[in-house]
Amino acid sequence: MLTSLFALAVGTAAALTVKVTAAPKVIAVPASVRPLPAASTGAASGAGTTVPPTDPFFAQQWNLTQIRAPEAWTVRSGAPVTVAVLDTGYVRSDELISPAGVSRETNGYDFVSDPARSGDGDGRDADASGVGRFAYHAEVVANLIAAGRDDGHGVVGVNPQARIVHVRVAAEDGMIDPQDLADAIRWSAGLSVPGVPVNSHPARVLNLSLFADFIPLTGCDSRVDAAIRAVTARGALLVVGAANDATDASGYTPAGCRNVLTVTAVRSDGRRASYANWGPSVALAAPGGDLGDPKGDGLPLLIAGKIFLKTGTSFAAPQVAGVVSLMLGVNPALTPAQIVSMLRASATPFPGGACDPETPSRTCGTGTVNAAAALRLAARK
């Protein structure tokens, strides 16, 4: 594994290079990741309609159909919900900027404490901008959650109304210090952290497509566990990727922690992706793509204005985070435990009842996330 930002190690032979600024960026994309042509656009549509989005790449986003997102969009829409993306940091995404120029993402805080690894010349500071070759990772995650619809370009997110606050926890090398992660979790949900201003955009949903480094993979780190318990009590839910080592996720932090929603990756046919972690700590699955997948070699993801095929549980988790934000939009009174229960109860069962028929002991939770069914449960509660 190259880095705890684990999706980067799957199907990527070369590194990405990015200069992070407030202006549009130029990214060198690995030759091993195939671009796809744009699809034709359809008729315009609005919230609560069955008319497909007009975004040019929507037709290629097979994962949205698999999780029944278009059907979920026909359910009554709710208020925008803030999702914190704890990842590589802020990189401006045109997908989260309205035609009127209003952005739905916030440059939150940089929690990388080690100046030698930060890549920006200092330790913690109020600029969460991503730095280095992994900086694109958070942008992709944010787009999966919240890319706008019917804006004439790009892709569609699971919740096109969601707001994103970027929280940088990964250093330039992609590695994540457990204490930095614990503090970032607290701050993201609006809790106080010594020496850091209070978050003015507290999140109800935290997406963590990562795991902590510098600790053995033998269980949940106590510092991170304490932070998770604190934000859960505040009503925030952590949605985390299971990681990509094709092993039991229980030893990973935060995938093996209590009070989180751990998501693994499945192919378009509902089978566990070959790289995806599994086990009793996994609650459910979402599309992550795989080499040899019937729908292609990966998820269609937008990077620097073009679609590329990539795989990973890093990209499965944000789809579930988007569904959680939809649920909270229609019913903000839901508790983390209620949300998890609804998602597990409404998930689409795996074909034949198992995500890994050859090895049934490798479990993936109750099924693949079903956005429409989960949202209906939330709206009725």
VMD Tcl script that draws the C-alpha trace (Angstrom):
set ca {
  {0.00 0.00 0.00}
  {1.38 3.36 -1.03}
  {-0.57 5.58 1.36}
  {-3.41 5.62 3.83}
  {-5.42 7.53 1.24}
  {-5.99 4.03 0.07}
  {-7.80 4.55 -3.22}
  {-4.61 5.99 -4.66}
  {-2.98 2.57 -4.51}
  {-5.67 0.91 -6.60}
  {-5.25 0.97 -10.36}
  {-2.83 3.89 -10.31}
  {0.67 3.26 -11.57}
  {1.88 6.86 -11.65}
  {1.36 9.82 -9.36}
  {-0.84 12.85 -9.92}
  {0.75 16.27 -9.81}
  {-1.23 19.36 -8.82}
  {-0.45 22.95 -7.95}
  {-3.18 24.02 -5.55}
  {-4.36 27.59 -5.95}
  {-7.67 29.40 -5.99}
  {-7.60 29.37 -9.78}
  {-8.46 26.44 -12.07}
  {-5.75 23.82 -11.84}
  {-3.80 21.66 -14.24}
  {-3.38 18.01 -13.32}
  {-1.18 15.41 -14.95}
  {-3.28 12.23 -14.93}
  {-1.75 8.75 -14.94}
  {-1.72 7.07 -18.32}
  {-3.06 3.94 -16.65}
  {-6.39 5.69 -15.97}
  {-8.58 5.73 -19.09}
  {-10.58 8.85 -20.05}
  {-14.12 8.50 -21.41}
  {-15.88 10.72 -23.98}
  {-18.75 12.96 -22.91}
  {-22.32 11.75 -23.32}
  {-25.05 13.78 -24.99}
  {-27.21 15.99 -22.77}
  {-30.91 15.64 -22.15}
  {-33.77 17.91 -21.18}
  {-33.54 20.30 -18.26}
  {-34.89 19.18 -14.91}
  {-35.32 20.33 -11.34}
  {-35.54 18.94 -7.84}
  {-38.25 16.35 -7.28}
  {-38.49 15.32 -10.92}
  {-37.91 12.05 -12.75}
  {-36.30 13.85 -15.70}
  {-32.59 12.90 -15.88}
  {-29.99 15.58 -15.15}
  {-28.56 17.41 -18.12}
  {-24.96 17.13 -16.96}
  {-22.93 15.70 -19.86}
  {-21.34 12.78 -17.96}
  {-24.43 11.68 -16.04}
  {-25.20 8.86 -18.48}
  {-21.83 7.28 -17.63}
  {-22.36 7.38 -13.85}
  {-23.62 3.80 -13.56}
  {-22.99 3.88 -9.84}
  {-25.83 6.37 -9.30}
  {-28.28 3.98 -10.91}
  {-26.93 1.09 -8.84}
  {-27.61 2.94 -5.58}
  {-30.96 4.24 -6.95}
  {-30.01 7.90 -6.57}
  {-32.26 9.12 -9.44}
  {-35.23 7.56 -7.70}
  {-34.19 9.18 -4.41}
  {-34.19 12.59 -6.09}
  {-37.94 12.23 -6.68}
  {-38.55 12.22 -2.91}
  {-39.26 15.64 -1.44}
  {-36.06 17.63 -1.09}
  {-34.94 19.02 2.24}
  {-32.60 21.66 3.56}
  {-28.92 21.64 2.52}
  {-26.73 19.65 4.91}
  {-23.02 20.22 5.56}
  {-20.63 17.32 5.00}
  {-17.04 17.51 6.22}
  {-14.48 15.89 3.94}
  {-11.47 14.91 6.07}
  {-8.89 14.24 3.41}
  {-6.13 15.91 1.41}
  {-7.60 19.40 1.71}
  {-9.33 22.07 -0.30}
  {-9.04 22.16 -4.07}
  {-11.68 24.31 -5.71}
  {-14.20 22.29 -7.70}
  {-16.22 23.90 -10.46}
  {-18.80 21.18 -9.80}
  {-19.72 22.88 -6.52}
  {-20.09 26.37 -7.95}
  {-23.52 27.48 -9.16}
  {-24.05 29.24 -12.52}
  {-24.37 32.43 -10.46}
  {-20.89 31.87 -9.03}
  {-21.93 30.78 -5.52}
  {-19.76 28.02 -4.06}
  {-21.05 25.26 -1.78}
  {-17.61 24.34 -0.44}
  {-15.54 25.91 2.30}
  {-11.79 25.97 2.84}
  {-11.90 24.71 6.43}
  {-8.74 24.02 8.46}
  {-5.36 22.35 8.03}
  {-4.71 19.87 10.86}
  {-1.36 18.55 9.60}
  {0.87 19.41 12.55}
  {4.28 18.32 11.27}
  {5.92 21.10 9.19}
  {8.38 18.60 7.75}
  {5.56 16.62 6.18}
  {2.97 19.31 5.55}
  {4.34 20.51 2.23}
  {3.13 24.06 2.86}
  {6.01 25.24 5.06}
  {4.23 25.21 8.40}
  {2.07 23.17 10.76}
  {-1.59 23.68 11.53}
  {-3.22 26.76 10.05}
  {-6.48 28.17 8.73}
  {-5.71 27.30 5.08}
  {-6.81 23.74 4.29}
  {-5.59 23.86 0.68}
  {-4.32 20.56 -0.65}
  {-0.64 20.20 -1.47}
  {1.24 17.77 -3.67}
  {0.51 14.80 -5.84}
  {-2.42 13.45 -3.80}
  {-4.28 16.76 -3.57}
  {-6.92 15.77 -6.12}
  {-8.28 13.04 -3.80}
  {-10.48 15.34 -1.70}
  {-11.88 17.05 -4.78}
  {-13.03 13.71 -6.20}
  {-14.62 12.77 -2.87}
  {-16.44 16.11 -2.68}
  {-17.73 15.74 -6.24}
  {-19.10 12.27 -5.50}
  {-21.02 13.67 -2.55}
  {-22.22 17.01 -3.81}
  {-21.51 17.87 -7.47}
  {-24.30 20.08 -8.78}
  {-26.83 19.08 -11.40}
  {-28.18 20.75 -14.55}
  {-25.28 23.20 -14.65}
  {-24.23 22.24 -18.18}
  {-20.96 20.50 -17.32}
  {-19.37 17.62 -15.50}
  {-20.99 15.04 -13.25}
  {-23.77 14.83 -10.66}
  {-23.27 14.15 -6.96}
  {-25.51 12.00 -4.80}
  {-26.79 15.16 -3.08}
  {-26.47 18.16 -5.40}
  {-27.58 20.49 -2.58}
  {-25.03 19.42 0.03}
  {-22.40 21.80 1.35}
  {-18.79 20.70 1.79}
  {-16.24 21.83 4.36}
  {-12.72 20.63 3.57}
  {-10.55 19.55 6.50}
  {-6.96 18.67 5.71}
  {-5.57 15.68 7.62}
  {-3.22 14.12 5.06}
  {0.32 15.43 4.71}
  {1.99 15.91 1.36}
  {3.08 12.27 1.46}
  {-0.52 11.13 2.01}
  {0.18 9.92 5.56}
  {-2.16 10.72 8.45}
  {-1.18 11.22 12.09}
  {-3.74 9.76 14.53}
  {-3.74 12.82 16.79}
  {-4.23 15.12 13.81}
  {-7.15 12.94 12.73}
  {-8.71 12.90 16.20}
  {-8.57 16.69 16.48}
  {-9.95 17.12 12.97}
  {-12.90 14.87 13.76}
  {-13.80 16.98 16.80}
  {-13.39 20.26 14.94}
  {-15.44 19.11 11.95}
  {-18.50 18.54 14.13}
  {-18.16 21.89 15.89}
  {-16.36 20.75 19.05}
  {-13.50 22.78 20.47}
  {-9.86 21.94 19.84}
  {-7.13 23.76 21.83}
  {-5.41 26.45 19.78}
  {-7.85 26.20 16.87}
  {-10.77 28.56 16.11}
  {-14.20 26.98 16.39}
  {-15.60 25.64 13.12}
  {-18.21 28.08 11.82}
  {-19.56 25.40 9.45}
  {-20.09 22.35 11.69}
  {-21.02 19.16 9.87}
  {-23.62 16.49 10.61}
  {-21.82 14.06 8.29}
  {-18.07 13.38 8.21}
  {-16.54 11.46 5.29}
  {-13.23 9.71 5.96}
  {-11.88 7.91 2.89}
  {-8.65 7.06 4.71}
  {-7.05 5.33 7.67}
  {-4.57 6.48 10.29}
  {-0.86 5.77 9.92}
  {1.96 5.35 12.45}
  {-0.05 2.80 14.48}
  {-0.43 -0.99 14.20}
  {-3.48 -2.35 12.40}
  {-4.74 -4.06 15.54}
  {-7.85 -2.08 16.41}
  {-9.23 1.40 16.92}
  {-6.77 4.01 18.19}
  {-7.90 5.32 21.60}
  {-7.48 8.98 20.63}
  {-9.62 8.58 17.53}
  {-12.14 6.48 19.45}
  {-12.60 9.25 22.02}
  {-13.14 11.82 19.27}
  {-15.69 9.59 17.54}
  {-17.63 9.11 20.76}
  {-17.67 12.87 21.33}
  {-19.00 13.81 17.90}
  {-21.51 10.95 17.90}
  {-22.96 12.37 21.11}
  {-23.28 15.68 19.30}
  {-25.33 14.01 16.54}
  {-22.71 13.69 13.80}
  {-22.09 10.46 11.86}
  {-18.75 9.32 10.45}
  {-18.89 7.48 7.13}
  {-15.57 5.72 6.51}
  {-14.00 3.60 3.80}
  {-13.10 0.01 4.69}
  {-9.68 0.23 2.92}
  {-8.24 -1.68 -0.03}
  {-6.12 -4.52 1.31}
  {-8.60 -7.37 0.72}
  {-8.52 -8.24 4.41}
  {-10.57 -7.84 7.58}
  {-11.22 -4.14 8.19}
  {-11.53 -4.54 11.96}
  {-7.91 -3.63 12.69}
  {-8.04 -0.28 10.89}
  {-8.63 3.17 12.35}
  {-11.31 4.38 11.85}
  {-12.88 1.49 9.86}
  {-12.63 -0.82 12.87}
  {-13.91 1.72 15.39}
  {-17.30 1.65 17.06}
  {-19.95 4.28 16.22}
  {-18.86 4.71 12.60}
  {-20.51 3.54 9.38}
  {-17.88 1.50 7.54}
  {-18.42 1.08 3.80}
  {-16.75 -1.42 1.50}
  {-16.79 -1.51 -2.31}
  {-18.73 -3.73 -4.70}
  {-18.69 -4.16 -8.44}
  {-21.63 -3.28 -10.67}
  {-22.90 -6.85 -10.27}
  {-23.07 -6.53 -6.48}
  {-20.01 -8.69 -5.78}
  {-17.23 -7.51 -3.49}
  {-14.46 -5.75 -5.37}
  {-11.28 -7.84 -5.35}
  {-9.28 -5.24 -3.39}
  {-12.00 -4.29 -0.87}
  {-11.74 -5.01 2.84}
  {-14.51 -6.97 4.54}
  {-15.54 -8.26 7.94}
  {-17.87 -7.67 10.89}
  {-17.01 -3.98 11.16}
  {-18.40 -3.33 7.65}
  {-22.01 -2.07 7.72}
  {-22.82 -1.99 4.02}
  {-21.38 -1.51 0.54}
  {-21.45 0.96 -2.33}
  {-20.09 0.88 -5.89}
  {-16.31 1.09 -6.06}
  {-15.58 -0.50 -9.41}
  {-13.03 -3.19 -10.14}
  {-10.80 -4.42 -12.93}
  {-12.92 -6.66 -15.11}
  {-16.17 -5.16 -13.81}
  {-19.09 -5.72 -16.22}
  {-19.59 -1.94 -16.36}
  {-15.93 -1.18 -17.01}
  {-12.71 -1.03 -15.06}
  {-13.80 1.53 -12.47}
  {-16.04 4.35 -11.40}
  {-16.32 7.33 -13.78}
  {-14.79 10.18 -11.77}
  {-14.22 13.79 -12.76}
  {-10.60 15.03 -12.55}
  {-9.64 18.37 -14.10}
  {-12.75 18.46 -16.25}
  {-12.37 14.97 -17.73}
  {-13.81 11.60 -16.76}
  {-11.39 8.88 -15.67}
  {-12.00 5.34 -14.48}
  {-10.76 4.70 -10.93}
  {-11.49 2.18 -8.20}
  {-11.48 2.10 -4.42}
  {-13.43 2.09 -1.19}
  {-12.40 5.76 -0.99}
  {-15.01 6.34 -3.66}
  {-17.65 4.01 -2.22}
  {-17.85 5.81 1.14}
  {-18.70 9.28 -0.25}
  {-21.75 7.90 -2.02}
  {-23.08 6.72 1.34}
  {-22.16 10.07 2.92}
  {-24.23 11.73 0.21}
  {-27.19 9.49 1.02}
  {-26.85 10.32 4.72}
  {-26.94 14.03 3.90}
  {-30.12 13.49 1.87}
  {-31.69 11.71 4.84}
  {-30.78 14.50 7.24}
  {-32.11 17.04 4.77}
  {-35.61 15.61 5.01}
  {-35.37 14.70 8.70}
  {-32.71 16.61 10.66}
  {-33.88 15.02 13.92}
  {-32.41 11.63 12.99}
  {-29.69 10.31 15.30}
  {-26.56 8.56 14.02}
  {-27.89 5.23 15.31}
  {-31.20 5.72 13.52}
  {-29.46 6.57 10.27}
  {-27.25 3.48 10.41}
  {-30.25 1.29 11.22}
  {-32.25 2.69 8.29}
  {-29.39 2.30 5.85}
  {-28.75 -1.29 6.85}
  {-32.44 -2.20 6.80}
  {-33.06 -0.62 3.38}
  {-29.91 -1.86 1.61}
  {-30.28 -3.89 -1.58}
  {-29.37 -7.51 -0.72}
  {-26.29 -8.98 -2.35}
  {-26.94 -11.44 -5.19}
  {-27.47 -14.85 -3.65}
  {-27.29 -13.29 -0.19}
  {-23.49 -12.87 -0.07}
  {-21.05 -10.31 -1.43}
  {-18.34 -12.97 -1.73}
  {-20.04 -16.28 -2.61}
  {-16.71 -18.13 -2.86}
  {-15.83 -17.15 0.72}
  {-19.05 -16.39 2.63}
  {-17.12 -15.55 5.79}
  {-15.91 -12.39 4.06}
  {-18.99 -10.33 4.85}
  {-19.84 -6.85 3.55}
  {-22.73 -5.81 5.78}
  {-26.40 -6.08 4.88}
  {-26.19 -5.09 1.20}
  {-25.54 -2.23 -1.22}
  {-26.80 1.19 -0.16}
  {-30.25 2.00 -1.58}
  {-30.66 5.77 -1.57}
  {-34.34 5.77 -2.51}
  {-35.40 3.25 0.13}
  {-33.30 4.92 2.83}
  {-34.69 8.36 2.04}
  {-38.26 7.11 2.21}
  {-37.59 5.63 5.63}
  {-36.07 8.93 6.78}
  {-39.00 10.96 5.48}
  {-41.52 8.75 7.32}
  {-39.73 8.73 10.66}
}
mol new
graphics top color blue
foreach p $ca { graphics top sphere $p radius 0.5 }
foreach p [lrange $ca 0 end-1] q [lrange $ca 1 end] { graphics top cylinder $p $q radius 0.2 }
display resetview
